[in-house]
Amino acid sequence: MVLKQAPFKAEYSIKGGYISYYRKKDDEPKLAWIRKLKGVAVQSDFATIIFKKSTSFIPLIVILHKDFEIVGKVLIEQKIDCRLIGEL
């Protein structure tokens, strides 16, 4: 299914404790999935990784981005403990 949609741009929206993931092709976003946010997040300059629990080894969600500050602010608003890799 994803191969038929490629190439596409990913777009995320974080609101009200949920993250929505859209695939954008020909300037039309198509909802791919919605997940309830909870857990902890770790950020670097280019990615945010959300884990279900602080003891989890496998990430729940990986978000690739260019500007980590915006994503970090939104996660903190959603009550997700968010730290930079250098702070660990």
N, C-alpha and C positions, 0 to 999 in steps of 0.2 A: 504494500500500500504506500509506504513512504517513498519508495523508489519511483513510483508513478508521479509523485508530487515534486520530486527534486528537479532543479534546484529551487530552494525557497529560503526566505529569511525568517528567523525566529523572532517572536515578539512576546514579551511577558507583561502581565498586569497583576499587581499585588494590591488587593483590596479586601477589607473586612475579614482578615484571617485566612484568605484563600489566594492561591496563585493560579492564574490562567495562562496557558501556553497556546499561542496562535502561530500558524504557519502562513506566511504572507507570500503570495505568488500573484503576479500581475496586479500589484497594489490592492489586492483583496485579502484581508485576514480571514483565516478559517480556524475556528476553535479546534484544537487537538485534544486538550484535556484540562481539567481543573483539579487541584489538590488542596486539601486543608493544610495550612501551615502550622507547624508545631516543631519543637525540638531546638536545635542549636545550629548556627551557621558559622563557617570559616571563610574568610575572604582573602584574596590576593588582588593584585592590580587588574587581573584579567578574568577572574572567576570567583563565584560564590558557590560554596558547597553546603547544602543543608542536610543535616543528619536527624534522624528520628529522635535519638537520645544522645546524650553526651558520651555514652559508652559504645555507640554504634561504630562499626568498622566500614560498613557499606553506605555510601551516600544515598539519600532519598531523592534529591534533586541537585543537578549541577547547572548553574547559570553562567554562561560565558558573556562577558561584557567589556566595554571600554572604560566606563566610569564607575568604579566600585563605590564611591561615596554616596551616590543616589540610592543604590540598592541597599547599602548598609543602613541608611536612615529609614527606609521603608521597613526593613526587617525589624529594627528596634521599635518602630511604631506598632508592629504586629506582635510585640512581646517575645521576639525570638532573640536569644542571646547571640550576639554577633561579634566576632573578634577577627582582627587581622592575623595572618599567619605569623607575623613577627611578634605578636603579643602572647602567643601560646607558650 
